[in-house]
Amino acid sequence: MQITAVRLRRLSGTMETDAPLWEERLVRPIDIYPEYRVRQDFEGGEQLDARHFRFVQHFLEIEADTGLIGIAGPLSETVAYFIGRRLRPMLMGRDPIASEKLWDQMHRLMVHGRQGEAMFAISAVDCALWDLKGRWLEQPVYRLIGGPTRDSMPAYASMLGYDVLDPGRVRARAQQYRDLGYRAQKWFFRHGPMSGPEGMRKNVELVQTLRDALGEECDIMLDCWQAFDVIYTIELAERIAEYRPRWLEECVMPDRIDSYVRVKERTNIPLAGAEHEYTRWGFKRFVDSGAVDILQPDIYWAGGLSEVLKIAAYASAHDLIVIPHGHSTPAGLHFSLAASPMVTPLQEFLVKWNEINQYFLARPLVPRDGALALPEGRGMGMALDASKIEEETEVFA
């Protein structure tokens, strides 16, 4: 079998919404600068009016001479460019089933792309090759990597984009998703060190509101999204410890591993992180330093399914939990269904982002009673729904 085509499809579509999709953003590292702290720019598309959200996405298709196609996406234009200009030439004519060889060659070719969007490109190619491999063997990918380890996958509701400043709305939304069957929720802080004592008070109020709304029956996770420093995190952890968070996530910027260790020494709240880390070598630093309790590789960022399987194997040897970042739900679900429940007890489901990222999929994955069912079909289940495509062009050909 040989690869005969590497296509990058640029798709445009408009999703109907009940109200403006994004209500509030999360705290960001750039918020130390006041001109950024007040901005409300949101990624993913454009809210045309109160009920229509339009976006442009790229999908990768790798086709073999047998007619089989593997799909990955959605991707940004920059990631699509890396694939089209840098990786396509080396993929043409190669055996798509030899994914380990192709991963190693891509990694060695992209010596200046070991992190960031160049690694996103390698990740997307790897995921498309797994999709093709599953179609070739007429099996879902989770079976190819050793699953399923359970009949369904418990999911936690990741509440990025919901209003966190109005306690009444927080309470109502938290109870709404509890009633949908989610036994765990993750919420995102809006304020960081530069917001001063009032920002700290509002962060603590968010956690208190969640615990009061959910009682003891639900886990609460809290995402700092790289925006804090050691002193701020330790003070926040002391103030919210009584509300028993399941974990505190990405409390400092990704490369500050020593800072993670300093925080970990001062709190009993488990720490999660490494969402913005790449490959087994990057994650090895986190594991060896004992910086976190929960690792969160993103399968579409960290090197693809092939690489995250290696990361998880190394982490499991150190009794660490591995819960992939929920940006890529189909790939993440296949990984999770093949992992031990002790290693991967939960699957992240980014509620609003999954509306966007699964819009063009013919079979989007949606939790029922707080759990994701075994995906149907072969491969990753990445078939596209042509009826949702308003405009299409092939790019970087």
N, C-alpha and C positions, 0 to 999 in steps of 0.2 A: 504494500500500500504506500502511496506517495501523496504528499500535499500538492494540490494543483491550483488552489486559489486561497488567498488571504484577503478577505474583503472587510472594509470598514464602512458600515452603513450609518448615515446621519439621518436620524428620524426626528420629526417634529410632531407634537401632539398637544391636545388641550384636555385637561382633566376637570371635571365638574367638582365643585366643593360646596359644602353647606354654608360656609362663611370663609373669609380670608384664611388661607391654610396656616400661615405662620402668625402666632400671637405674640411671641416673645423669643428673644434669642438667649443664648447662654453666655456666661462670662468667658472672655478670651484673653490670651496672654497680651495682646496688643492694647488691652484696656488700661494699661498703666498710663497711656496717653489720653488726655481728656477728650480730644477731638474724635477718638474712636469709641470712647466709652458710651457715648450717647447715640451712636449710629445704630440704625435698625435694618441694615442691609442683610438680606437672606439669600442663601444659595439655592440652586436647584431649578430656578425658573423665574417666571414673572406672573404676578397676580394681575390679570387683565381687568377684572372687576370683582365684586364680592363673591362670585360663584364660578369663576373660571381661572385656572392656573395653567399657563402654557410653558412648555419646556422643550429643549433640544437635547437629545442624547445620542451617543454613538454606541453601536454594537459591533463586535468582532465576529466574523464567520470564517472558520477554517474548513475548507472542503478538500476531501480526498478523491482519488481517482475512482473510487467505488461509488461516488455520489453521496457518501455520508458527510454530514456537516456538524461541526461543533461550534457552539455559540457561547459568548461571554459578554457581559455588560450589565448595566450601562456604564459607559466610560466618558471621561471628559474629552474635549477636543485635543488637549495636550497629550493625554495618554494615547489617543488614537494616532496622533502624529508620530510618537515614538515607535508604535507598532508598524505603521505604514512606511516610515522612512528608514528605520534602523533594523527592525526585526523581520519584516516581510522577506527581504532578499535571502536571509539565511534559512528561512523556513521552507521556501519553495523547493519541491522535489524531495523533501525529507520524509522519513517514516513517522507519521503522527502518533503511532503507538509507543515509540521510543521516547517517552516524555522525560525520563530521567536524563537521557543524553542531551535532549534539546534544552532542558533547563540549565544544565551545566554549561552548554555552549553559549546560551543567551547571557548567562551570568558572567562568563569569561569575556564575551564580546563587549559587554556594557561595563567596562571597568570604571567608568565615571558615572555609572548609574546604579550603584549598589543600594541607594535609598531613594525616597521620594517618587516622583511620577515615572521615572524610568523603571523603577522596580514595580510600580503599578502595571506597567506595560507587560513585563515578564509574568506577573501574576495573572493577568487577563489571558495571555496566551496559554499558560498552564491550565487554567480553568476550562478554556475552550477545548483543549486537548483531552481533558478528563471527560467532558461532555461527549466528544466524538468517540472516545474509547468505550463509554457506556453504551452508546448507540450501536457500536460495532459488535459488542458482546451481548447486546439486547438485555442489559441489566441496569438498574439504577446504580449510580456511583456509590452509594452507601454500601451496597453489597460487594463491590469490588475492593473496598478498603476494610471489610471485615464486619459490617453490620447486617441487620440492625441489632443493637444491644437492648432495645426496648420497643414497645408498640407505638409510642408517640413521644414527642419531645416537649417537656415543660418549657414554657416561654415566660420571660418577664417583659412587662410593658415598659419600653424606654420612651419617656415622655418629653423628648426634645421638641421645642417649638410651642409648648403650651405655656400659658400665663403662669408665672411663679410669683408675681408681685401682689396679687389679690388673694388673700387667704381663703375667701369664700369660694372663688373659682378653683383654687387648688383642692380644697376639701371635696367639692362636687366632682371634679374630674377623678380624683383618687378613688372615691367611692364608686364612680361609674365603672372604672376598669377593674376594681375588685369584684364588682357584681358581674363583670364579663368572664370571671373565672381566673384572672391572673392572681397568683399567690405572691407575686413580687413585682415591685415597680422601681424604676430608676428615674430620679428627677435631677435637674441641672441648676446649679447655682447661677444667679445673675450678677452677683457682686463679688469683687475681689479686694485686695489690700488697699487700692487707691480710693475705694468708696468709703473708707473710714469706719468709725464706730457704727454709724447708721446702717451701712452695708452689712457689717457683721451681724447686727441685730436682725436684719431682714433675712439673712441666711439661716440664722438659728430659728427664726419664726417659721420659715418654710419647713424645716425638719419637725418642729413641734406640731405644726398643723397636720403634717402627713401622719405622724404617729397617733395624734388624737383622732384623725379621720378613719384610720385603718385599724386601730386597736392592735392587738398582739397577733392577729391571724395572718398578717402580710409582712414580708420582708421589704425593707426600704434600702435602696442603694442611692448614693449621692455622687454626682460627677462634678469635679472641679475644672475639668478640661484644661489642664496644664497651666492654669492662670494664677496659682498661689505661690507663696514661698514657704520656707520651713516654719518660720515663726508664726505666720498667719494660720497655717494648717494646724499646727499644734494647739493654738488657742481655740480654733474652731472645733477641733476634735474633742477638746476638754469640755466645751459647752454643749456638744450634741451627744456625748457618750451615753447620757441617761436615756436617749431615745433609741438606742441599740441598732444603729445602722448595720446592715449586713456587710457593706464595704464602703470605703471612701476611694474614689477613682481619680486617677491622673492628677494628683495634688500639686505636682510641679512639672516643669517642662521635661520632655522625654530624656534628654541626655544627662539630667541631674540625678544620676543614680545614687550618689552619696547623699543627696538631700532626701531621697526616698528612705534610705537607711536611717538617717537621723530622725525622720518623722516616725518610722516604725518603732524605734527605740522608746518613743514617748507616748504611744497610744496603744490601746488594746483593740481598737477598731481595725479590722483587716484592711489591707491596702490592695487595690487593683491598679493595673497599669500596663504599659507597653503597647497600647493601641497604635502608637505612632513609632513603633520600632519595626525593623526589617530583618529578615532571614534568621537562620538558626544562630549565626554568629552574634547578631545584635541581641537576641533574646538570651544567649548564654551569659552575657554580662549581668542581666537582671537576675537570672537564676543563681549564678555563682555568688553574687553579692548578698543574696537573701533580701532583696529590696522590696518584694511584693509577695502577697499571698495568692493572688489571682492574676494570671496572665491573660491578655486580651488581644491576640494577634488578629488582624483583619485579613481574611483570606485573599481579598482583592488588592491588598497593599503589601503584605509581608513576604510575598513570593509565590502565592498560589497554593492550591490544596497540597501539592507535593511537598512544599516547604513547611506548611503549618503542621502536617503530619510529623515531620521531623522535630519541629519545635515542641509539639505536644509529647512526643516520646521522651525527649530530654527532661521536660518539666515533670512528667509523671514519675521519673526516677528520683525526683526530689520531693515527691508528695505535694506538688502544687496543682491547683485547679487551673484549667484552661477553658475559658469561655470566649470564643471569638467575638470580636466587635461585629455588631449586627448590620453593617452596611450592605452585605451581600447575603441575603437570606437563603436563596437556594443552595449555594455552595456551603454556607455555614451549617445548614440543616443536615446535609449529607455527611459533613465532618462529624457533627454532634451525634448522629445516629450510629456512628461506628465507634464512638468513644465509650469508655467505661463510665457509668453514671457517677462514680466517685471522682473521676477526672473532670467530666463535663456534666454537671448536674442541671444546667439551664442553658437556654438559647436566648440571646437577646433579640427582641423584636422592636425595632425603631418604628413606632406607630406612624408618624407622619412621613418619614423618609421612605418607608416601604410603600406608601401610596404612590410616591414618585418613582422609586427605583423598580417597582414591579408593574408599572402601568402598562408597558408594552408586552408583558408576558401573557401568553394564552392561558397559563394555569398559575396565577399568583398564589402564593402561600399565605394563608390567613389563619391565625390561631382560632380554635374553637374551644371554649371553656378553658382558656389559658394554656392550650397545648397545640403543637403542630403535628398533624398526622403524617404518616409515611408518604412521601411524594410519589405520585403516579408516573408511569412512563419510564423510558430509558434515559440514560445519561443523567444530566443535571436537571432535566425538565425545563430547558431554556427555549422552548418554541415561542415565536413571536405572534402576536395577534395583528394581522394585517388591517383589520377594520379600525384600529386605533391610530394608524399612521396617516397623518394629514399630508405630510410632505416627506420625500426621501431623496437623498443623493448618495452616491458612493464617493468617498473622499480618499485622498492620498493613494490613488491607484497608480 
